[in-house]
Structures are given as structure tokens and as C-alpha cells.
Amino acid sequence: DCPSAVEAGTSLICSVQIVDEGEVAVESTTTVWIDAITNSAIDATEAQTSFSKRTEPQDIITEPATISIPSSHLTGVFIVRAKTEYLGSDQPDSG
């Protein structure tokens, strides 16, 4: 969940919900980024942030994610995406 608008040179603060559907505790890494190129891939030139979290089976956790948007960032409408990788788990990645 992210605000619908933010200005370049400020921070975009989103809430990211992680749902652990696995059967064992797992470490997950979530990356949230502004997909300026709209290719669904995390590109080095796109504003982004990452965080790691350990979850227990069936946990539903909400974490804040803050993306610093440089003042040089292009203006316009962009998609904010999130991708979560569950390390050492059979649970499929999301995103």
C-alpha cells in the first residue's frame, strides 16, 4: 500500500504485507522499487529499498518500506512493485 502521489526529492513510504504460507520458519527478503522502465525487473537505476524478515508459518506481517526518490527522478506516473524471495523454502517467490 503506497500513497497515490509523491514529489521527486522526497521519500515514498509504503506498507508491505508478507504472508508466509509455508510450513516452517523462513527468512524472506523483500525489495520494493519504482518500476520507471516498466519491465517488471529490478534495475540498478530505479529507486528501491530492501529488507529481510524472519517469519513463522502462517504469519501475516506488515512492514514499512521507505524509498528515497532523488530530485533528478523523472516525473510522471510510475508503478511501485514489491518482490519477496523466501530463502531456503519451497514457497514460491511473490511479485
MMTF fields as JSON, N, C-alpha, C and O atoms, coordinates in Angstrom:
{
  "mmtfVersion": "1.0.0",
  "mmtfProducer": "UNKNOWN",
  "numBonds": 379,
  "numAtoms": 380,
  "numGroups": 95,
  "numChains": 1,
  "numModels": 1,
  "chainsPerModel": [1],
  "groupsPerChain": [95],
  "chainIdList": ["A"],
  "bondAtomList": [4, 2, 8, 6, 12, 10, 16, 14, 20, 18, 24, 22, 28, 26, 32, 30, 36, 34, 40, 38, 44, 42, 48, 46, 52, 50, 56, 54, 60, 58, 64, 62, 68, 66, 72, 70, 76, 74, 80, 78, 84, 82, 88, 86, 92, 90, 96, 94, 100, 98, 104, 102, 108, 106, 112, 110, 116, 114, 120, 118, 124, 122, 128, 126, 132, 130, 136, 134, 140, 138, 144, 142, 148, 146, 152, 150, 156, 154, 160, 158, 164, 162, 168, 166, 172, 170, 176, 174, 180, 178, 184, 182, 188, 186, 192, 190, 196, 194, 200, 198, 204, 202, 208, 206, 212, 210, 216, 214, 220, 218, 224, 222, 228, 226, 232, 230, 236, 234, 240, 238, 244, 242, 248, 246, 252, 250, 256, 254, 260, 258, 264, 262, 268, 266, 272, 270, 276, 274, 280, 278, 284, 282, 288, 286, 292, 290, 296, 294, 300, 298, 304, 302, 308, 306, 312, 310, 316, 314, 320, 318, 324, 322, 328, 326, 332, 330, 336, 334, 340, 338, 344, 342, 348, 346, 352, 350, 356, 354, 360, 358, 364, 362, 368, 366, 372, 370, 376, 374],
  "bondOrderList": [1, 1, 1, 1, 1, 1, 1, 1, 1, 1, 1, 1, 1, 1, 1, 1, 1, 1, 1, 1, 1, 1, 1, 1, 1, 1, 1, 1, 1, 1, 1, 1, 1, 1, 1, 1, 1, 1, 1, 1, 1, 1, 1, 1, 1, 1, 1, 1, 1, 1, 1, 1, 1, 1, 1, 1, 1, 1, 1, 1, 1, 1, 1, 1, 1, 1, 1, 1, 1, 1, 1, 1, 1, 1, 1, 1, 1, 1, 1, 1, 1, 1, 1, 1, 1, 1, 1, 1, 1, 1, 1, 1, 1, 1],
  "groupList": [{"groupName": "ASP", "atomNameList": ["N", "CA", "C", "O"], "elementList": ["N", "C", "C", "O"], "formalChargeList": [0, 0, 0, 0], "bondAtomList": [1, 0, 2, 1, 3, 2], "bondOrderList": [1, 1, 2], "singleLetterCode": "D", "chemCompType": "L-PEPTIDE LINKING"}, {"groupName": "CYS", "atomNameList": ["N", "CA", "C", "O"], "elementList": ["N", "C", "C", "O"], "formalChargeList": [0, 0, 0, 0], "bondAtomList": [1, 0, 2, 1, 3, 2], "bondOrderList": [1, 1, 2], "singleLetterCode": "C", "chemCompType": "L-PEPTIDE LINKING"}, {"groupName": "PRO", "atomNameList": ["N", "CA", "C", "O"], "elementList": ["N", "C", "C", "O"], "formalChargeList": [0, 0, 0, 0], "bondAtomList": [1, 0, 2, 1, 3, 2], "bondOrderList": [1, 1, 2], "singleLetterCode": "P", "chemCompType": "L-PEPTIDE LINKING"}, {"groupName": "SER", "atomNameList": ["N", "CA", "C", "O"], "elementList": ["N", "C", "C", "O"], "formalChargeList": [0, 0, 0, 0], "bondAtomList": [1, 0, 2, 1, 3, 2], "bondOrderList": [1, 1, 2], "singleLetterCode": "S", "chemCompType": "L-PEPTIDE LINKING"}, {"groupName": "ALA", "atomNameList": ["N", "CA", "C", "O"], "elementList": ["N", "C", "C", "O"], "formalChargeList": [0, 0, 0, 0], "bondAtomList": [1, 0, 2, 1, 3, 2], "bondOrderList": [1, 1, 2], "singleLetterCode": "A", "chemCompType": "L-PEPTIDE LINKING"}, {"groupName": "VAL", "atomNameList": ["N", "CA", "C", "O"], "elementList": ["N", "C", "C", "O"], "formalChargeList": [0, 0, 0, 0], "bondAtomList": [1, 0, 2, 1, 3, 2], "bondOrderList": [1, 1, 2], "singleLetterCode": "V", "chemCompType": "L-PEPTIDE LINKING"}, {"groupName": "GLU", "atomNameList": ["N", "CA", "C", "O"], "elementList": ["N", "C", "C", "O"], "formalChargeList": [0, 0, 0, 0], "bondAtomList": [1, 0, 2, 1, 3, 2], "bondOrderList": [1, 1, 2], "singleLetterCode": "E", "chemCompType": "L-PEPTIDE LINKING"}, {"groupName": "GLY", "atomNameList": ["N", "CA", "C", "O"], "elementList": ["N", "C", "C", "O"], "formalChargeList": [0, 0, 0, 0], "bondAtomList": [1, 0, 2, 1, 3, 2], "bondOrderList": [1, 1, 2], "singleLetterCode": "G", "chemCompType": "PEPTIDE LINKING"}, {"groupName": "THR", "atomNameList": ["N", "CA", "C", "O"], "elementList": ["N", "C", "C", "O"], "formalChargeList": [0, 0, 0, 0], "bondAtomList": [1, 0, 2, 1, 3, 2], "bondOrderList": [1, 1, 2], "singleLetterCode": "T", "chemCompType": "L-PEPTIDE LINKING"}, {"groupName": "LEU", "atomNameList": ["N", "CA", "C", "O"], "elementList": ["N", "C", "C", "O"], "formalChargeList": [0, 0, 0, 0], "bondAtomList": [1, 0, 2, 1, 3, 2], "bondOrderList": [1, 1, 2], "singleLetterCode": "L", "chemCompType": "L-PEPTIDE LINKING"}, {"groupName": "ILE", "atomNameList": ["N", "CA", "C", "O"], "elementList": ["N", "C", "C", "O"], "formalChargeList": [0, 0, 0, 0], "bondAtomList": [1, 0, 2, 1, 3, 2], "bondOrderList": [1, 1, 2], "singleLetterCode": "I", "chemCompType": "L-PEPTIDE LINKING"}, {"groupName": "GLN", "atomNameList": ["N", "CA", "C", "O"], "elementList": ["N", "C", "C", "O"], "formalChargeList": [0, 0, 0, 0], "bondAtomList": [1, 0, 2, 1, 3, 2], "bondOrderList": [1, 1, 2], "singleLetterCode": "Q", "chemCompType": "L-PEPTIDE LINKING"}, {"groupName": "TRP", "atomNameList": ["N", "CA", "C", "O"], "elementList": ["N", "C", "C", "O"], "formalChargeList": [0, 0, 0, 0], "bondAtomList": [1, 0, 2, 1, 3, 2], "bondOrderList": [1, 1, 2], "singleLetterCode": "W", "chemCompType": "L-PEPTIDE LINKING"}, {"groupName": "ASN", "atomNameList": ["N", "CA", "C", "O"], "elementList": ["N", "C", "C", "O"], "formalChargeList": [0, 0, 0, 0], "bondAtomList": [1, 0, 2, 1, 3, 2], "bondOrderList": [1, 1, 2], "singleLetterCode": "N", "chemCompType": "L-PEPTIDE LINKING"}, {"groupName": "PHE", "atomNameList": ["N", "CA", "C", "O"], "elementList": ["N", "C", "C", "O"], "formalChargeList": [0, 0, 0, 0], "bondAtomList": [1, 0, 2, 1, 3, 2], "bondOrderList": [1, 1, 2], "singleLetterCode": "F", "chemCompType": "L-PEPTIDE LINKING"}, {"groupName": "LYS", "atomNameList": ["N", "CA", "C", "O"], "elementList": ["N", "C", "C", "O"], "formalChargeList": [0, 0, 0, 0], "bondAtomList": [1, 0, 2, 1, 3, 2], "bondOrderList": [1, 1, 2], "singleLetterCode": "K", "chemCompType": "L-PEPTIDE LINKING"}, {"groupName": "ARG", "atomNameList": ["N", "CA", "C", "O"], "elementList": ["N", "C", "C", "O"], "formalChargeList": [0, 0, 0, 0], "bondAtomList": [1, 0, 2, 1, 3, 2], "bondOrderList": [1, 1, 2], "singleLetterCode": "R", "chemCompType": "L-PEPTIDE LINKING"}, {"groupName": "HIS", "atomNameList": ["N", "CA", "C", "O"], "elementList": ["N", "C", "C", "O"], "formalChargeList": [0, 0, 0, 0], "bondAtomList": [1, 0, 2, 1, 3, 2], "bondOrderList": [1, 1, 2], "singleLetterCode": "H", "chemCompType": "L-PEPTIDE LINKING"}, {"groupName": "TYR", "atomNameList": ["N", "CA", "C", "O"], "elementList": ["N", "C", "C", "O"], "formalChargeList": [0, 0, 0, 0], "bondAtomList": [1, 0, 2, 1, 3, 2], "bondOrderList": [1, 1, 2], "singleLetterCode": "Y", "chemCompType": "L-PEPTIDE LINKING"}],
  "groupTypeList": [0, 1, 2, 3, 4, 5, 6, 4, 7, 8, 3, 9, 10, 1, 3, 5, 11, 10, 5, 0, 6, 7, 6, 5, 4, 5, 6, 3, 8, 8, 8, 5, 12, 10, 0, 4, 10, 8, 13, 3, 4, 10, 0, 4, 8, 6, 4, 11, 8, 3, 14, 3, 15, 16, 8, 6, 2, 11, 0, 10, 10, 8, 6, 2, 4, 8, 10, 3, 10, 2, 3, 3, 17, 9, 8, 7, 5, 14, 10, 5, 16, 4, 15, 8, 6, 18, 9, 7, 3, 0, 11, 2, 0, 3, 7],
  "groupIdList": [1, 2, 3, 4, 5, 6, 7, 8, 9, 10, 11, 12, 13, 14, 15, 16, 17, 18, 19, 20, 21, 22, 23, 24, 25, 26, 27, 28, 29, 30, 31, 32, 33, 34, 35, 36, 37, 38, 39, 40, 41, 42, 43, 44, 45, 46, 47, 48, 49, 50, 51, 52, 53, 54, 55, 56, 57, 58, 59, 60, 61, 62, 63, 64, 65, 66, 67, 68, 69, 70, 71, 72, 73, 74, 75, 76, 77, 78, 79, 80, 81, 82, 83, 84, 85, 86, 87, 88, 89, 90, 91, 92, 93, 94, 95],
  "secStructList": [7, 7, 7, 1, 7, 7, 7, 6, 6, 1, 3, 3, 3, 3, 3, 3, 3, 3, 3, 7, 7, 1, 1, 1, 7, 3, 3, 3, 3, 3, 3, 3, 3, 3, 3, 6, 6, 7, 1, 1, 1, 7, 7, 6, 6, 1, 7, 3, 3, 3, 3, 3, 3, 3, 3, 7, 6, 6, 7, 3, 3, 3, 3, 3, 3, 3, 3, 3, 7, 7, 6, 6, 1, 7, 7, 1, 7, 7, 3, 3, 3, 3, 3, 3, 3, 3, 3, 6, 1, 1, 1, 7, 7, 5, 7],
  "xCoordList": [0.854, 0.0, 0.902, 1.701, 0.773, 1.597, 0.706, -0.41, 1.196, 0.429, 0.283, 1.11, -0.757, -1.004, -0.103, 0.038, 0.508, 1.382, 2.483, 2.288, 3.643, 4.775, 5.664, 5.724, 6.344, 7.196, 8.627, 9.101, 9.305, 10.733, 11.476, 11.111, 12.523, 13.294, 12.76, 13.26, 11.74, 11.166, 11.235, 11.893, 10.564, 10.535, 9.134, 8.142, 9.072, 7.82, 7.763, 8.655, 6.733, 6.599, 5.409, 4.269, 5.697, 4.681, 4.582, 5.515, 3.462, 3.3, 3.291, 2.525, 4.153, 4.268, 3.795, 4.257, 2.88, 2.379, 3.03, 3.003, 3.614, 4.23, 3.332, 2.997, 2.95, 2.13, 2.95, 3.272, 3.286, 4.061, 3.083, 2.397, 3.027, 2.123, 2.83, 2.267, 4.076, 4.866, 4.545, 3.636, 5.32, 5.095, 6.224, 6.151, 7.279, 8.399, 8.805, 8.481, 9.52, 10.032, 10.974, 11.693, 10.958, 11.762, 12.233, 11.567, 13.39, 13.907, 13.475, 13.655, 12.915, 12.5, 13.186, 13.497, 13.415, 13.959, 12.971, 12.606, 12.551, 11.599, 12.277, 12.937, 12.112, 12.593, 11.384, 10.508, 11.345, 10.28, 10.958, 11.954, 10.416, 11.055, 10.039, 8.914, 10.474, 9.668, 10.086, 11.211, 9.177, 9.48, 9.354, 8.399, 10.339, 10.314, 10.411, 9.899, 11.062, 11.236, 10.045, 9.901, 9.211, 8.01, 8.303, 7.558, 9.39, 9.727, 9.592, 9.963, 9.069, 8.862, 10.158, 10.119, 11.296, 12.59, 13.173, 12.9, 13.97, 14.634, 15.909, 16.869, 15.907, 17.051, 17.839, 17.249, 19.141, 20.018, 19.706, 19.975, 19.15, 18.871, 17.549, 17.25, 16.758, 15.451, 15.548, 16.25, 14.828, 14.803, 14.219, 13.186, 14.9, 14.477, 14.951, 15.814, 14.37, 14.798, 14.529, 13.667, 15.268, 15.089, 15.127, 15.742, 14.459, 14.543, 14.364, 13.757, 14.908, 14.782, 13.942, 13.943, 13.23, 12.352, 12.257, 12.138, 12.306, 12.08, 10.611, 10.085, 9.956, 8.543, 8.33, 9.104, 7.282, 6.846, 5.693, 5.059, 5.412, 4.318, 3.013, 2.61, 2.376, 1.081, 1.125, 0.074, 2.318, 2.43, 1.927, 2.094, 1.318, 0.972, 1.578, 1.142, 2.579, 3.349, 3.283, 3.402, 3.093, 3.124, 4.363, 4.583, 5.17, 6.42, 6.416, 5.931, 6.951, 7.096, 8.3, 9.304, 8.186, 9.291, 9.392, 8.429, 10.564, 10.774, 11.748, 12.874, 11.305, 12.144, 12.482, 11.587, 13.763, 14.201, 14.179, 14.824, 13.429, 13.305, 14.181, 13.905, 15.23, 16.128, 15.397, 14.445, 15.844, 15.213, 15.365, 14.622, 16.321, 16.536, 15.608, 15.65, 14.78, 13.898, 12.905, 12.395, 12.638, 11.655, 10.3, 9.96, 9.53, 8.176, 7.216, 7.548, 6.048, 5.047, 4.43, 4.603, 3.714, 3.045, 3.906, 4.306, 4.192, 5.032, 4.378, 3.514, 4.79, 4.292, 5.288, 6.494, 4.78, 5.614, 5.39, 4.251, 6.481, 6.382, 7.097, 7.983, 6.702, 7.37, 7.581, 6.719, 8.75, 9.074, 9.656, 10.574, 9.115, 9.615, 10.167, 9.508, 11.382, 12.023, 12.093, 12.533, 11.656, 11.665, 12.869, 12.88, 13.88, 15.151, 15.059, 14.543, 15.563, 15.581, 14.196, 13.988, 13.255, 11.877, 11.326, 11.782, 10.353, 9.647, 8.556, 7.938, 8.318, 7.303, 7.744, 8.859, 6.896, 7.304, 7.476, 6.779, 8.416, 8.618, 7.357, 6.601, 7.13, 5.987, 6.483, 7.642, 5.6, 5.985, 5.87, 6.171],
  "yCoordList": [-1.163, 0.0, 1.228, 1.417, 2.066, 3.26, 4.468, 4.321, 5.657, 6.852, 6.965, 6.445, 7.638, 7.748, 8.785, 8.782, 9.667, 10.686, 11.051, 11.034, 11.38, 11.84, 12.681, 12.438, 13.657, 14.532, 14.01, 13.391, 14.27, 13.937, 14.728, 15.861, 14.122, 14.755, 14.465, 15.006, 13.61, 13.234, 11.714, 11.037, 11.193, 9.747, 9.202, 9.828, 8.048, 7.319, 6.267, 5.423, 6.309, 5.363, 4.458, 4.913, 3.17, 2.171, 1.171, 1.035, 0.479, -0.645, -1.91, -2.025, -2.867, -4.115, -5.249, -5.385, -6.055, -7.192, -8.473, -8.776, -9.223, -10.514, -11.594, -11.566, -12.542, -13.666, -14.94, -15.347, -15.567, -16.804, -17.973, -18.29, -18.604, -19.728, -21.066, -22.118, -21.017, -22.239, -23.0, -22.646, -24.059, -24.926, -24.854, -25.487, -24.076, -23.917, -22.438, -21.676, -22.054, -20.684, -20.437, -21.336, -19.202, -18.898, -17.443, -16.573, -17.206, -15.841, -15.362, -16.065, -14.182, -13.639, -12.299, -11.578, -11.98, -10.681, -10.044, -10.634, -8.837, -8.105, -6.875, -6.123, -6.675, -5.475, -4.716, -5.291, -3.424, -2.546, -1.515, -0.907, -1.319, -0.382, 0.327, -0.135, 1.476, 2.229, 1.739, 1.973, 1.063, 0.453, 1.501, 1.498, 2.396, 3.505, 3.024, 3.677, 1.89, 1.352, 0.469, 0.103, 0.133, -0.716, -2.072, -2.537, -2.696, -4.022, -5.111, -6.26, -4.759, -5.679, -6.226, -7.115, -5.712, -6.147, -5.052, -3.868, -5.459, -4.5, -4.046, -4.807, -2.801, -2.245, -1.323, -0.633, -1.303, -0.531, 0.961, 1.645, 1.471, 2.91, 3.307, 4.497, 2.34, 2.638, 2.763, 1.991, 3.752, 3.947, 2.697, 2.185, 2.202, 0.951, 0.852, 1.61, -0.095, -0.424, -1.903, -2.498, -2.488, -3.913, -4.091, -3.304, -5.136, -5.507, -7.015, -7.656, -7.568, -9.002, -9.195, -8.361, -10.314, -10.597, -12.102, -12.841, -12.561, -13.969, -14.133, -13.406, -15.082, -15.325, -16.767, -17.662, -16.965, -18.293, -18.725, -17.883, -20.022, -20.496, -19.744, -19.534, -19.352, -18.67, -17.244, -16.645, -16.692, -15.296, -14.352, -14.607, -13.274, -12.155, -10.921, -10.501, -10.351, -9.25, -8.049, -8.189, -6.875, -5.639, -4.857, -4.602, -4.478, -3.754, -2.451, -2.421, -1.371, -0.139, -0.253, -0.883, 0.349, 0.405, 1.841, 2.398, 2.432, 3.824, 3.885, 3.393, 4.491, 4.647, 6.123, 6.957, 6.445, 7.823, 8.094, 7.395, 9.115, 9.452, 10.667, 11.756, 10.492, 11.627, 12.751, 12.508, 13.965, 15.122, 15.053, 15.71, 14.264, 14.113, 13.064, 12.85, 12.417, 11.369, 11.952, 13.056, 11.212, 11.635, 11.837, 11.15, 12.772, 12.969, 12.165, 11.786, 11.913, 11.158, 10.095, 10.104, 9.19, 8.111, 6.866, 6.466, 6.248, 5.062, 3.981, 4.264, 2.764, 1.616, 1.297, 1.232, 1.098, 0.634, -0.868, -1.326, -1.634, -3.086, -3.605, -2.948, -4.775, -5.455, -6.906, -7.536, -7.422, -8.823, -9.407, -8.837, -10.552, -11.219, -12.577, -13.362, -12.841, -14.142, -14.844, -14.266, -16.088, -16.892, -17.82, -18.77, -17.543, -18.248, -19.618, -19.749, -20.641, -21.999, -22.583, -23.358, -22.224, -22.67, -23.116, -22.658, -24.003, -24.402, -23.414, -23.519, -22.438, -21.441, -20.59, -20.069, -20.435, -19.658, -18.173, -17.628, -17.528, -16.097, -15.365, -15.861, -14.195, -13.397, -12.163, -11.768, -11.566, -10.317, -10.319, -9.313],
  "zCoordList": [0.0, 0.0, 0.0, 0.917, -1.032, -1.177, -1.445, -1.943, -1.118, -1.477, -2.991, -3.74, -3.433, -4.873, -5.539, -6.762, -4.757, -5.346, -4.364, -3.149, -4.918, -4.119, -5.033, -6.238, -4.468, -5.259, -5.295, -4.343, -6.408, -6.503, -5.438, -5.125, -4.881, -3.833, -2.435, -1.449, -2.354, -1.061, -0.912, -1.702, 0.086, 0.302, 0.093, 0.468, -0.501, -0.689, 0.413, 0.51, 1.234, 2.336, 2.054, 1.961, 1.919, 1.604, 2.748, 3.539, 2.836, 3.747, 2.908, 1.951, 3.271, 2.528, 3.429, 4.561, 2.924, 3.696, 3.204, 2.011, 4.131, 3.827, 4.412, 5.596, 3.573, 4.014, 3.859, 2.742, 4.98, 4.961, 4.878, 5.85, 3.72, 3.508, 3.663, 3.359, 4.141, 4.28, 5.553, 6.305, 5.772, 6.927, 7.949, 9.002, 7.637, 8.567, 8.588, 7.677, 9.647, 9.724, 8.548, 8.112, 8.042, 6.862, 6.91, 7.472, 6.312, 6.138, 4.755, 3.761, 4.705, 3.414, 3.19, 4.138, 1.931, 1.545, 0.575, -0.441, 0.908, 0.071, -0.509, 0.208, -1.803, -2.479, -3.003, -3.649, -2.719, -3.205, -4.095, -3.703, -5.292, -6.22, -7.092, -7.279, -7.625, -8.583, -9.96, -10.4, -10.626, -11.923, -13.029, -13.805, -13.081, -14.044, -15.485, -16.393, -15.7, -17.05, -17.433, -18.599, -16.486, -16.633, -17.271, -18.133, -16.84, -17.367, -16.3, -16.539, -15.137, -14.01, -13.42, -12.57, -13.855, -13.338, -12.449, -12.644, -11.482, -10.599, -11.302, -11.425, -11.76, -12.472, -11.546, -10.715, -11.677, -10.79, -10.793, -9.805, -11.871, -11.964, -11.315, -11.21, -10.881, -10.302, -8.781, -8.126, -8.229, -6.78, -6.129, -6.562, -5.069, -4.45, -3.011, -2.569, -2.29, -0.935, -0.699, -1.346, 0.227, 0.562, 2.069, 2.788, 2.534, 3.941, 4.059, 3.201, 5.148, 5.412, 6.67, 7.576, 6.702, 7.829, 8.016, 7.039, 9.248, 9.557, 9.915, 10.758, 9.275, 9.54, 9.974, 9.632, 10.719, 11.146, 10.249, 9.613, 10.187, 9.334, 9.598, 10.742, 8.512, 8.504, 9.057, 9.283, 9.279, 9.707, 8.623, 7.431, 9.052, 8.177, 8.836, 9.908, 8.189, 8.763, 7.832, 6.615, 8.406, 7.63, 8.036, 9.22, 7.055, 7.279, 6.483, 5.351, 7.061, 6.277, 5.341, 5.675, 4.193, 3.23, 2.74, 2.214, 2.917, 2.523, 1.354, 1.441, 0.267, -0.922, -1.066, -1.203, -1.035, -1.266, -2.766, -3.547, -3.153, -4.57, -4.852, -4.35, -5.646, -5.922, -6.647, -7.389, -6.428, -7.081, -8.599, -9.329, -9.073, -10.516, -11.144, -12.355, -10.333, -10.85, -11.844, -11.651, -12.901, -13.897, -13.247, -12.283, -13.765, -13.265, -14.127, -15.25, -13.609, -14.342, -13.453, -12.234, -14.076, -13.358, -13.46, -14.553, -12.304, -12.268, -11.425, -10.595, -11.64, -10.887, -9.781, -10.022, -8.569, -7.466, -7.347, -7.25, -7.355, -7.285, -6.043, -5.497, -5.617, -4.498, -4.893, -5.507, -4.525, -4.792, -3.51, -2.921, -3.078, -1.881, -2.265, -2.947, -1.819, -2.032, -0.684, 0.31, -0.664, 0.558, 0.482, -0.3, 1.298, 1.228, 1.886, 2.996, 1.194, 1.734, 1.948, 2.882, 1.103, 1.257, -0.083, -1.131, -0.053, -1.27, -1.633, -2.692, -0.735, -1.001, -2.182, -2.176, -3.196, -4.376, -4.052, -3.196, -4.748, -4.59, -5.016, -5.851, -4.451, -4.86, -5.598, -5.465, -6.37, -7.019, -8.481, -9.125]
}
